Amino acid sequence: MERIKRIYEETDWGGIGIASYYGYFAVNMLMKAFAYDHGDNIYKYFFVFGMFFLVIKLVTTKYTLREICWAGILIGVAVPLSIITKSNTWLLLFLTIIGMKNCSYRNLIKIALYIRMFSICILVLGSTFGVYDIGYKTTPDTSYVEIPVYSFAMGEPNYAFLCVFLTMLLLLYYNYEKLNKWWFFGTAAVALIFYKLTFCRTGIAVFFFCWGLIVFEKCVKNKKAKFILALSVPVGALFSFCTMVIYNAENPVLKLLNHYVSGRIYIMNSYFRDQGLALYPRTQESFYASYYGLIDNSYMFVLLYCGWIVAIFFLALMCQTLFRLYKLGHYKELVMIGTLALYGVLEQFVMNGFMNPFILLGAILLYPNILEKSPATVQERHEASYETISNTTGA
């Protein structure tokens, strides 16, 4: 018994928990990188495997009372929301954020980058040489001429470009300090090649928007001017809401804008006119009676499905995250969030922490040290300082 007790006391449970969390993150990232979703059996098996790692992290981590209270609030919001909307996105997002304590965000990005680069190489090369289905089909271009596009074993051509885009975004973030014109020419060449092969207009537009933000951040030295980067999410939400509410097919400007975003504004406006807005979350079945299409806008998807209370709560958390990052001078993180804030106007995936790992930066509100190189070491140092102060006060 004494030996077991000694082994228990000498075991680095914190280190085991951190390693388990990286395993959890890697497993889920791997499934998304290879384009699996909740409908695939292999995804279900790996999901359970990954959740086992997350449980280890949660039970081996020491949380403060403040962190426990916030975790309770997040879970209290996520559980009923997931039950009502029949989607585990919220619960998985909040659990992932809660489990991030003492983990290095840079290590998570490194894991995501390596896995995505590996998966892209396997899928693109494999489908090119006939190992996988290359997913050939035709689609009309802007002149309504049928052109060939390819999905490279990733389901849809747009999703294939999205996977390439997310890989390059991670690469740009990881090497942000080294970025120069050669990085621009290199990544632009890759983006344009895959645009030619997938005809993903949304993706190519967001790619060059990202580089516009990068140039702005690197060239502008005035800190106050960079505050504009912290407004990306509220601006995206306001733009989405206004276009949804005021859309009128008779207005030439709105009609043209709706055309450029492939009818997304019309779809949102149709749901808004038919279903209205609710205070509380609504079931998916309530939208089945009048189906107009997918709501490819993250902001309005949250508002229409989850209601005003959840939408405002989530927007407030995101705004607080942006302002905290701005205050601490983490401008490259603001650039990445700003890029995906635009993608959020056009797609739903940005709510998924394994498709969009930059949404996990919300954890900085709970754990201010996640952007440090060794958050666990910093946390231990703070706790040791606190204990010293307490002992001194007690003496």
MARFIKOL-851640 format. One record per residue (C-alpha): x, y negated, z negated; residue number from 0. Coordinates in nm, 2 decimals. Layout:
MARFIKOL-851640
X,Y,Z,num
X,Y,Z,NUM
...
END
This chain:
MARFIKOL-851640
X,Y,Z,num
0.00,0.00,0.00,0
0.28,-0.24,-0.09,1
0.45,-0.17,0.25,2
0.13,-0.24,0.44,3
0.08,-0.56,0.24,4
0.44,-0.66,0.32,5
0.40,-0.59,0.69,6
0.08,-0.79,0.69,7
0.25,-1.09,0.52,8
0.56,-1.08,0.75,9
0.36,-1.04,1.07,10
0.34,-1.36,1.28,11
-0.03,-1.36,1.33,12
-0.03,-1.71,1.47,13
0.21,-1.60,1.74,14
0.00,-1.29,1.82,15
-0.30,-1.51,1.85,16
-0.13,-1.76,2.09,17
-0.01,-1.47,2.31,18
-0.36,-1.32,2.31,19
-0.51,-1.65,2.42,20
-0.27,-1.67,2.71,21
-0.37,-1.32,2.80,22
-0.74,-1.42,2.79,23
-0.67,-1.72,3.01,24
-0.47,-1.52,3.26,25
-0.73,-1.24,3.29,26
-1.01,-1.49,3.37,27
-0.79,-1.70,3.60,28
-0.70,-1.38,3.79,29
-1.06,-1.30,3.85,30
-1.14,-1.65,3.98,31
-0.83,-1.66,4.19,32
-0.93,-1.34,4.37,33
-1.28,-1.48,4.42,34
-1.47,-1.24,4.19,35
-1.78,-1.36,4.00,36
-2.02,-1.23,3.74,37
-2.20,-1.01,3.99,38
-1.89,-0.79,4.06,39
-1.83,-0.49,3.84,40
-1.46,-0.54,3.82,41
-1.52,-0.90,3.69,42
-1.74,-0.76,3.41,43
-1.47,-0.51,3.30,44
-1.20,-0.78,3.30,45
-1.43,-1.03,3.13,46
-1.48,-0.79,2.84,47
-1.11,-0.73,2.83,48
-1.04,-1.10,2.82,49
-1.29,-1.17,2.55,50
-1.11,-0.91,2.33,51
-0.80,-1.13,2.36,52
-1.00,-1.44,2.27,53
-1.15,-1.28,1.96,54
-0.79,-1.19,1.84,55
-0.70,-1.56,1.89,56
-1.00,-1.69,1.70,57
-0.96,-1.46,1.40,58
-0.58,-1.51,1.37,59
-0.59,-1.89,1.38,60
-0.62,-2.12,1.08,61
-0.87,-2.39,1.14,62
-0.93,-2.71,0.93,63
-1.27,-2.80,0.80,64
-1.31,-3.07,1.06,65
-1.22,-2.82,1.34,66
-1.47,-2.57,1.20,67
-1.75,-2.83,1.19,68
-1.68,-2.93,1.55,69
-1.66,-2.57,1.66,70
-2.00,-2.51,1.50,71
-2.15,-2.81,1.68,72
-2.01,-2.69,2.02,73
-2.13,-2.33,1.97,74
-2.47,-2.46,1.84,75
-2.51,-2.65,2.16,76
-2.37,-2.38,2.39,77
-2.56,-2.07,2.26,78
-2.92,-2.20,2.31,79
-2.82,-2.37,2.63,80
-2.68,-2.05,2.77,81
-2.99,-1.85,2.67,82
-3.23,-2.11,2.83,83
-3.04,-2.16,3.15,84
-2.92,-1.80,3.17,85
-2.57,-1.91,3.24,86
-2.26,-1.84,3.03,87
-2.07,-2.14,3.17,88
-2.12,-2.37,2.87,89
-2.05,-2.10,2.61,90
-1.74,-1.99,2.79,91
-1.62,-2.34,2.83,92
-1.66,-2.43,2.46,93
-1.51,-2.10,2.34,94
-1.21,-2.16,2.56,95
-1.16,-2.51,2.42,96
-1.21,-2.39,2.06,97
-0.94,-2.12,2.11,98
-0.68,-2.36,2.24,99
-0.54,-2.46,1.90,100
-0.16,-2.44,1.89,101
-0.14,-2.34,2.26,102
0.06,-2.54,2.51,103
-0.15,-2.69,2.79,104
0.15,-2.69,3.02,105
0.19,-2.32,2.97,106
-0.18,-2.27,3.07,107
-0.11,-2.47,3.38,108
0.20,-2.27,3.46,109
-0.01,-1.94,3.42,110
-0.28,-2.08,3.64,111
-0.03,-2.20,3.90,112
0.16,-1.87,3.93,113
-0.16,-1.66,3.94,114
-0.32,-1.88,4.21,115
-0.01,-1.89,4.42,116
0.02,-1.51,4.40,117
-0.35,-1.46,4.49,118
-0.35,-1.70,4.78,119
-0.04,-1.53,4.93,120
-0.20,-1.19,4.89,121
-0.54,-1.28,5.03,122
-0.42,-1.50,5.32,123
-0.14,-1.27,5.43,124
-0.35,-0.96,5.37,125
-0.65,-1.08,5.57,126
-0.42,-1.21,5.85,127
-0.26,-0.87,5.89,128
-0.59,-0.68,5.87,129
-0.57,-0.55,5.51,130
-0.87,-0.75,5.41,131
-1.16,-0.89,5.62,132
-1.05,-1.23,5.75,133
-1.41,-1.34,5.75,134
-1.44,-1.48,6.10,135
-1.75,-1.67,6.20,136
-1.85,-1.99,6.38,137
-1.99,-2.32,6.24,138
-2.09,-2.64,6.42,139
-1.85,-2.93,6.40,140
-1.94,-3.30,6.38,141
-2.04,-3.29,6.75,142
-2.25,-2.98,6.69,143
-2.00,-2.76,6.89,144
-1.95,-2.41,6.75,145
-1.59,-2.37,6.62,146
-1.42,-2.06,6.46,147
-1.36,-2.06,6.08,148
-1.22,-1.80,5.84,149
-1.28,-1.72,5.48,150
-0.96,-1.51,5.42,151
-1.13,-1.25,5.21,152
-1.27,-1.52,4.98,153
-1.64,-1.51,5.07,154
-1.68,-1.84,5.25,155
-1.45,-2.07,5.44,156
-1.53,-2.36,5.21,157
-1.43,-2.15,4.91,158
-1.11,-2.05,5.08,159
-1.01,-2.41,5.12,160
-1.11,-2.48,4.76,161
-0.88,-2.21,4.64,162
-0.59,-2.36,4.85,163
-0.68,-2.70,4.72,164
-0.68,-2.60,4.36,165
-0.35,-2.43,4.40,166
-0.19,-2.74,4.55,167
-0.35,-2.96,4.27,168
-0.19,-2.74,4.01,169
0.14,-2.76,4.20,170
0.12,-3.14,4.22,171
0.04,-3.17,3.85,172
0.32,-2.93,3.74,173
0.57,-3.12,3.95,174
0.42,-3.47,3.91,175
0.74,-3.65,3.81,176
0.91,-3.52,4.12,177
0.64,-3.62,4.37,178
0.76,-3.83,4.67,179
0.69,-3.87,5.04,180
0.82,-3.52,5.12,181
0.58,-3.36,4.87,182
0.30,-3.56,5.05,183
0.40,-3.44,5.40,184
0.44,-3.08,5.28,185
0.11,-3.05,5.10,186
-0.07,-3.25,5.37,187
0.05,-3.01,5.63,188
-0.08,-2.72,5.44,189
-0.41,-2.89,5.37,190
-0.46,-2.99,5.74,191
-0.38,-2.63,5.86,192
-0.64,-2.48,5.62,193
-0.88,-2.76,5.72,194
-0.84,-2.65,6.08,195
-0.90,-2.29,5.98,196
-1.20,-2.35,5.74,197
-1.35,-2.69,5.86,198
-1.40,-2.79,5.49,199
-1.46,-3.17,5.52,200
-1.53,-3.21,5.15,201
-1.20,-3.05,5.05,202
-0.98,-3.24,5.29,203
-1.14,-3.57,5.19,204
-1.08,-3.50,4.82,205
-0.72,-3.40,4.89,206
-0.63,-3.73,5.04,207
-0.82,-3.91,4.77,208
-0.60,-3.73,4.52,209
-0.29,-3.86,4.69,210
-0.44,-4.21,4.69,211
-0.48,-4.19,4.31,212
-0.12,-4.05,4.28,213
0.02,-4.34,4.48,214
-0.19,-4.59,4.28,215
-0.07,-4.45,3.95,216
0.30,-4.44,4.05,217
0.31,-4.79,4.21,218
0.10,-4.98,3.96,219
0.30,-5.06,3.65,220
0.03,-5.26,3.47,221
-0.12,-5.04,3.20,222
-0.45,-5.24,3.20,223
-0.49,-5.19,3.57,224
-0.46,-4.81,3.52,225
-0.77,-4.82,3.30,226
-0.97,-4.77,3.62,227
-0.85,-4.41,3.61,228
-1.04,-4.36,3.29,229
-1.36,-4.45,3.45,230
-1.38,-4.17,3.71,231
-1.63,-3.95,3.53,232
-1.88,-4.22,3.43,233
-1.86,-4.38,3.78,234
-1.92,-4.04,3.94,235
-2.22,-3.98,3.71,236
-2.37,-4.32,3.77,237
-2.32,-4.29,4.15,238
-2.48,-3.95,4.15,239
-2.78,-4.07,3.94,240
-2.84,-4.38,4.14,241
-2.83,-4.21,4.48,242
-3.06,-3.93,4.35,243
-3.32,-4.18,4.22,244
-3.32,-4.44,4.50,245
-3.28,-4.21,4.80,246
-3.50,-4.30,5.09,247
-3.47,-4.13,5.43,248
-3.58,-4.46,5.59,249
-3.28,-4.64,5.46,250
-3.01,-4.62,5.72,251
-2.72,-4.64,5.47,252
-2.86,-4.37,5.24,253
-2.95,-4.16,5.54,254
-2.60,-4.18,5.67,255
-2.45,-4.11,5.33,256
-2.67,-3.81,5.29,257
-2.56,-3.69,5.63,258
-2.19,-3.71,5.53,259
-2.25,-3.50,5.22,260
-2.45,-3.24,5.41,261
-2.79,-3.32,5.27,262
-2.69,-3.30,4.90,263
-2.86,-3.63,4.81,264
-3.19,-3.52,4.97,265
-3.18,-3.20,4.77,266
-3.12,-3.38,4.44,267
-3.39,-3.63,4.52,268
-3.64,-3.36,4.61,269
-3.59,-3.19,4.28,270
-3.61,-3.52,4.10,271
-3.94,-3.61,4.27,272
-4.09,-3.26,4.22,273
-3.96,-3.17,3.87,274
-3.87,-3.51,3.71,275
-3.62,-3.53,3.43,276
-3.66,-3.36,3.09,277
-3.53,-3.43,2.74,278
-3.44,-3.07,2.67,279
-3.29,-2.78,2.88,280
-3.52,-2.60,3.12,281
-3.52,-2.24,3.25,282
-3.42,-2.16,3.61,283
-3.76,-2.02,3.68,284
-3.91,-2.37,3.65,285
-3.72,-2.46,3.96,286
-3.82,-2.15,4.17,287
-4.16,-2.28,4.26,288
-4.02,-2.54,4.49,289
-3.67,-2.44,4.61,290
-3.49,-2.71,4.81,291
-3.14,-2.57,4.80,292
-2.84,-2.56,4.57,293
-2.77,-2.87,4.36,294
-2.41,-2.92,4.47,295
-2.35,-3.20,4.23,296
-2.21,-3.12,3.88,297
-2.35,-3.44,3.72,298
-2.71,-3.40,3.84,299
-2.70,-3.02,3.79,300
-2.64,-3.08,3.42,301
-2.90,-3.36,3.40,302
-3.17,-3.17,3.59,303
-3.12,-2.83,3.43,304
-3.00,-2.92,3.08,305
-3.19,-3.24,3.01,306
-3.09,-3.59,2.89,307
-2.97,-3.49,2.54,308
-2.71,-3.24,2.67,309
-2.61,-3.46,2.97,310
-2.55,-3.76,2.74,311
-2.36,-3.54,2.49,312
-2.14,-3.40,2.75,313
-2.08,-3.73,2.92,314
-1.99,-3.89,2.59,315
-1.73,-3.62,2.52,316
-1.58,-3.66,2.86,317
-1.56,-4.04,2.83,318
-1.40,-4.00,2.49,319
-1.14,-3.76,2.64,320
-1.06,-4.00,2.92,321
-1.02,-4.30,2.69,322
-0.80,-4.09,2.45,323
-0.58,-3.98,2.74,324
-0.55,-4.34,2.86,325
-0.46,-4.47,2.51,326
-0.19,-4.21,2.48,327
-0.05,-4.29,2.83,328
-0.13,-3.95,2.99,329
-0.19,-4.10,3.33,330
-0.12,-3.79,3.54,331
-0.39,-3.61,3.36,332
-0.63,-3.89,3.44,333
-0.53,-3.86,3.81,334
-0.62,-3.49,3.81,335
-0.95,-3.55,3.63,336
-1.03,-3.84,3.86,337
-0.97,-3.61,4.16,338
-1.21,-3.34,4.03,339
-1.46,-3.61,3.92,340
-1.50,-3.68,4.30,341
-1.53,-3.31,4.37,342
-1.80,-3.30,4.10,343
-2.01,-3.53,4.31,344
-2.00,-3.26,4.58,345
-1.98,-2.92,4.40,346
-2.08,-2.74,4.08,347
-1.75,-2.55,4.00,348
-1.59,-2.83,3.80,349
-1.78,-2.71,3.49,350
-1.58,-2.39,3.49,351
-1.26,-2.41,3.29,352
-1.09,-2.14,3.51,353
-1.17,-2.31,3.83,354
-1.10,-2.65,3.69,355
-0.85,-2.62,3.40,356
-0.83,-3.00,3.37,357
-1.18,-3.00,3.20,358
-1.00,-2.82,2.92,359
-0.82,-3.14,2.84,360
-1.13,-3.22,2.63,361
-0.96,-3.01,2.37,362
-0.74,-3.31,2.29,363
-1.03,-3.44,2.09,364
-1.00,-3.14,1.86,365
-0.63,-3.07,1.89,366
-0.43,-3.39,1.96,367
-0.10,-3.20,2.01,368
-0.20,-2.97,2.31,369
0.00,-3.18,2.55,370
0.31,-3.13,2.34,371
0.57,-2.88,2.46,372
0.53,-2.67,2.14,373
0.19,-2.76,1.98,374
0.22,-2.48,1.72,375
0.55,-2.62,1.60,376
0.41,-2.97,1.58,377
0.10,-2.85,1.39,378
0.31,-2.66,1.14,379
0.52,-2.97,1.09,380
0.21,-3.18,1.02,381
0.07,-2.92,0.78,382
0.40,-2.90,0.60,383
0.40,-3.28,0.56,384
0.05,-3.27,0.43,385
0.14,-3.01,0.17,386
0.44,-3.22,0.06,387
0.23,-3.53,0.02,388
-0.04,-3.33,-0.17,389
0.23,-3.18,-0.40,390
0.38,-3.53,-0.46,391
0.04,-3.68,-0.54,392
-0.04,-3.39,-0.77,393
0.29,-3.43,-0.95,394
END
